[in-house]
């Protein structure tokens, strides 16, 4: 305005300044809501700001934190992926994405994202620690599935037992391991054991189609046609 004063430009500048002040106020409120653990309110405020400040990586990371707290991991991943592109060498975003995928039971995507972190910083302690864990788990699951394809069901069961020992903290891996053990036992005609393990899975996931099918096969082996 100082270099080229005109009424039109002054109005436009004033509009931008007013908008800027409003966004700063909303930002303060969003941070305050986050600190008070009112994540829903923080998300609502951040939505307003990000509609204007589309390229702000830190705001997206803050909203991702709120989504994680609210139990909406897929929305958090979306914001973190944007933040990873918007900010150079954003190892923290890749680490968080990898952690979320891991907690959701998607070990392959988790491995892919943690590798991106290590490409940026091979000495990143958190990423390297997570990488070792996911790589080990991934290898065991791949090996177990290979045994199943070869019809080596005892070996596959043993390998899935190892999966449960490798990751005892995240329940989804134990459920998936038991689901595959149930399948192996059924295929190996160990009907009694299959029924027991399949039932354990179905107590946790009553609509698990694979466990229902495998338990049905086991019931057939035992001539339990009604069941």
Secondary structure as UniProt FT lines:
FT   HELIX           7..35
FT   TURN            36..37
FT   HELIX           39..52
FT   TURN            54..55
FT   HELIX           57..69
FT   TURN            70..71
FT   HELIX           73..86
FT   TURN            88..89
FT   HELIX           91..103
FT   TURN            104..105
FT   HELIX           107..120
FT   TURN            122..123
FT   HELIX           125..149
FT   TURN            150..151
FT   HELIX           153..166
FT   HELIX           171..187
FT   TURN            188..189
FT   HELIX           191..204
FT   TURN            206..207
FT   HELIX           209..221
FT   TURN            222..223
//
